Amino acid sequence: MMGIEAVQKITETKGRRRGPCAANAVRQTLCVLLMGCFLAGATLAAAAQDGASTNGTGPKLGPVTNLPLPRFVSMKAAEGNVRRGPSLNHRIDWVFKRRGMPLEVTAEYGHWRRVQDRDGQGGWVHYALLSGIRTVLIEEDMLQVRARPQEGAPVVAAFELGVVAQLGACDPSWCEVTAGGHTGWTRKENLWGVDADELRE
């Protein structure tokens, strides 16, 4: 049997509080775990904000659609809310009110697309408000469009500055556009909504 002194020593040891070193070790473990969670969350947030993945050699691809980023689309709806973030909980910053307006998609997150207009204004819109139909904005007032993609070809129409035209075929320098029932060719630099090196049939 243990003596009284031995029992007292065991009782004192069990009842003794942990020293500062032990407490610090627990805190350090918790800090490491919390830091790992924070870094993982930051990585996911950055990926959502950037909205793109790449294999290191090709163009950036959207993580949702696997389509190139950036890319051009158009407004399918006559009106669309533009939000500060990719959810209905985010504040509406403004409203797009022009059906067919060309927009540039710069990021993707779930059912949401981050877009910008000709002036660089934009935000997050629901994908249902967008269309894959390509349109362009006329960048020159009374722009003459021609019957063929070459200088000197007959002029078939003149489009005002800011007109939204449907985009047709494109070669390295020219694109075919349609607006107001008229179709003709113009140089790419007269349009917003098409890449300089984009080819279309």
Sequence and secondary structure as in RCSB ss.txt:
>XXXX:A:sequence
MMGIEAVQKITETKGRRRGPCAANAVRQTLCVLLMGCFLAGATLAAAAQDGASTNGTGPKLGPVTNLPLPRFVSM
KAAEGNVRRGPSLNHRIDWVFKRRGMPLEVTAEYGHWRRVQDRDGQGGWVHYALLSGIRTVLIEEDMLQVRARPQ
EGAPVVAAFELGVVAQLGACDPSWCEVTAGGHTGWTRKENLWGVDADELRE
>XXXX:A:secstr
   HHHHHHHHHHHHS   HHHHHHHHHHHHHHHHHHHHHHHHHHHHHHH  B  SSS  B TTT  BSSEEEEE
 SS EEEESSSSTTS EEEEE  TT EEEEEEEETTEEEEE TTS EEEEEGGGEES  EEEE STTEEEESSSS
TTS EEEEE TT EEEEEEE SSEEEEEETTEEEEEEGGGEESS TT  B 
